[in-house]
Amino acid sequence: MNDLRAIDRLDTAPRFTDDDAIRLNRMFRGQDTREMLGNLIEDDLVGELATVSSFGAESAVLLHLISEVAPDLPVLFLETGKHFDETLTYRDTLITQLGLNNLRNILPEPGLIAQKDESGLRWSYDPDGCCEIRKVIPLANALAGYDATLTGRKAFQSATRANLPRFEVDSSDAQGRLKINPLIDWTADDIQAYFEEHSLPRHPLVEQGYPSIGCSPCTNKVAPGEDPRSGRWKGWDKTECGIHTPLGDDGELPPGFDPAF
């Protein structure tokens, strides 16, 4: 699809604008997800690209699609130090089984952890602060060299994701990085059918009642019929870890967000 080169690459900040995202959404409207990924990568439409994976309950679907079109695509995993052992084992299983050869484990800065979470219990009284030092800051540093990222977000997962487009400018990044949600219009049935069609391994915690899996201290089981993400940060007014949190309208960090606190 060489005609897709009609999208102008931006070599100076911001990398992408809302207009670019609109054009991409129109261009790929109705196109099969695998074909879309192949065209994006083969035609180099979005520059340096990586995927961010939690290796959670549904991560195998996007990772399998990536393995078919670009097995050497960087796969970024936030190794927070708080994951379930089952998640780490599942990560290794998927990487090996799918033949992905560019896993990059992103760790928090040891000095910041020692300074701000010496007890390792910050999650229990300040989950936003815990996510910030273990996820938000490490990922921001890791993404500095990338123009665009793939996510596994899907509309059915929660109300906060219900209206997300396939392509959007990352509002948490003042440099205009593109965020791509290839599975945003997939239903829960689509996901399950893909697992079965390709005999993908399941995260071992799913059958135990965890449809959405994050760090172990902040992930609870979910009752049938509940929002799949309702088990995340249960009891807190919190629905996202922070890596999808928008900046202020002026591109500055929102009030109370201090990356060096």
Protein Blocks (a to p, Z undefined) as FASTA:
>chain_A
ZZlmmpccdfbdcfbdfklmmmmmmmmgoiafklmmmmmmmnopnopaddddehiaklmm
mmmmmmmmommbccddddehpacfklmmmmmmmmmmnopabbccddddfklmmmmmmnop
mmmmommlmmmmmmmmmmmmmmmmpcbdcdfbdfklpmklmmccfbdcdfkbmnopacdd
fklmpcfklmmmmmmmnopacdfklmnopabccdfklcccddehiafklmgoghiacfbf
hlmcccdfkopacehiafkZZ
